[in-house]
Amino acid sequence: MIPLDSSLENNIYPLSVLEERFSPGSTVTQANWDYERSCIDLVMDEGGNQYVVRIPYYAVQGSLDFPGVTVRLEKPHFLGCYSPEPANNTHGKPSAFSADSDDRYEENREAGKKALQRVEKLLLPG
């Protein structure tokens, strides 16, 4: 996971607004939630690749298992870029980035920033 600086961090939203705005152009999954914390994984298709951005959040008013909960966003992370073409690995499966090489890390960090800009456009005015 690559942490990404974002103007989304610390913003407060009704959870229903996040789900509504993220759904049209991406796949939204919620993983690892309890009654106070969770995250949204956004899977976005662009140029034949899938980019995955994780946005963790926690409840500031209400509980995540009740309608109308309000949440505060935390620092987003770039989870990876997946290509439908077979990667050069021993299993023949598409693979996510690895931070083994500084060049690859920076390349994926830039891809993560680009994907996050799309997310910011959905939520931030302007």
C-alpha positions as CSV (number, residue, x, y, z in Angstrom):
1,M,0.0,0.0,0.0
2,I,1.3,3.4,-0.9
3,P,-0.1,6.3,1.3
4,L,-1.3,9.3,-0.8
5,D,-1.6,12.9,0.4
6,S,-5.1,14.1,-0.4
7,S,-7.4,17.0,0.4
8,L,-10.0,14.4,1.2
9,E,-8.3,13.5,4.4
10,N,-10.2,14.6,7.5
11,N,-13.3,15.6,5.5
12,I,-16.7,14.6,7.0
13,Y,-19.5,13.1,4.9
14,P,-22.6,11.1,5.4
15,L,-21.7,7.5,4.4
16,S,-24.7,7.4,2.0
17,V,-23.2,10.3,0.1
18,L,-19.9,8.5,-0.4
19,E,-21.6,5.4,-1.6
20,E,-23.8,7.3,-4.0
21,R,-21.0,9.4,-5.5
22,F,-18.5,6.5,-5.8
23,S,-20.8,3.9,-7.4
24,P,-21.4,5.3,-10.9
25,G,-17.8,5.2,-12.2
26,S,-16.2,2.5,-10.1
27,T,-16.6,-0.7,-8.2
28,V,-17.0,0.0,-4.5
29,T,-16.3,-2.6,-1.9
30,Q,-16.3,-2.2,1.9
31,A,-13.8,-4.3,3.7
32,N,-12.8,-4.9,7.3
33,W,-15.5,-2.9,9.0
34,D,-16.5,-2.9,12.6
35,Y,-19.0,-0.6,14.3
36,E,-16.7,2.4,14.2
37,R,-14.1,1.9,11.4
38,S,-14.1,0.7,7.8
39,C,-12.7,1.5,4.4
40,I,-13.9,1.8,0.9
41,D,-11.9,0.1,-1.9
42,L,-12.5,1.8,-5.2
43,V,-11.7,-0.2,-8.3
44,M,-11.5,2.1,-11.3
45,D,-11.0,1.0,-14.9
46,E,-8.8,3.2,-17.1
47,G,-6.9,2.4,-20.2
48,G,-7.4,-1.3,-19.9
49,N,-6.0,-1.3,-16.3
50,Q,-7.7,-1.4,-13.0
51,Y,-6.6,0.9,-10.3
52,V,-7.5,0.3,-6.6
53,V,-7.6,3.1,-4.1
54,R,-8.5,2.5,-0.5
55,I,-10.1,5.2,1.6
56,P,-10.3,4.4,5.3
57,Y,-12.9,6.1,7.5
58,Y,-14.4,6.1,10.9
59,A,-17.8,7.0,12.4
60,V,-18.0,10.5,13.9
61,Q,-21.7,10.4,14.5
62,G,-23.7,7.2,14.7
63,S,-22.5,3.7,14.2
64,L,-21.6,2.1,10.9
65,D,-24.4,-0.5,11.2
66,F,-27.1,2.2,11.3
67,P,-28.5,4.3,8.4
68,G,-27.5,8.0,8.5
69,V,-24.0,7.5,9.9
70,T,-21.5,10.4,9.4
71,V,-17.9,9.5,8.8
72,R,-14.5,11.2,8.7
73,L,-12.1,10.2,5.9
74,E,-8.5,9.2,6.7
75,K,-5.4,9.0,4.5
76,P,-6.1,7.2,1.2
77,H,-3.8,4.5,0.0
78,F,-3.0,3.1,-3.5
79,L,-3.3,-0.6,-3.4
80,G,-2.3,-1.4,-6.9
81,C,-2.6,-1.4,-10.6
82,Y,-3.9,-4.6,-12.2
83,S,-3.6,-5.4,-15.9
84,P,-5.8,-8.0,-17.6
85,E,-2.8,-9.2,-19.6
86,P,-0.7,-12.0,-18.0
87,A,2.2,-10.6,-16.1
88,N,5.7,-12.1,-16.1
89,N,5.4,-14.2,-13.1
90,T,5.5,-17.9,-12.3
91,H,1.8,-18.2,-11.8
92,G,0.7,-16.6,-15.0
93,K,-1.8,-14.3,-13.1
94,P,-2.0,-10.5,-13.2
95,S,0.0,-9.1,-10.4
96,A,-0.1,-5.9,-8.3
97,F,2.8,-3.6,-8.0
98,S,5.6,-4.5,-5.7
99,A,7.8,-2.0,-3.9
100,D,10.9,-4.0,-4.8
101,S,12.2,-1.4,-7.2
102,D,12.3,2.4,-6.6
103,D,11.3,3.0,-10.2
104,R,8.3,0.7,-10.0
105,Y,7.3,2.2,-6.6
106,E,7.4,5.8,-8.1
107,E,5.5,4.7,-11.2
108,N,2.7,3.2,-9.1
109,R,2.7,6.1,-6.7
110,E,2.1,8.4,-9.7
111,A,-0.7,6.1,-11.0
112,G,-2.2,6.2,-7.5
113,K,-2.2,10.0,-7.5
114,K,-3.9,10.0,-10.9
115,A,-6.6,7.6,-9.6
116,L,-7.0,9.7,-6.5
117,Q,-7.6,12.8,-8.5
118,R,-10.6,11.1,-10.1
119,V,-11.9,10.3,-6.6
120,E,-11.4,13.9,-5.4
121,K,-13.4,15.3,-8.3
122,L,-16.3,13.2,-7.2
123,L,-16.3,14.7,-3.7
124,L,-14.7,18.1,-3.6
125,P,-16.4,21.3,-4.9
126,G,-14.7,23.1,-7.6
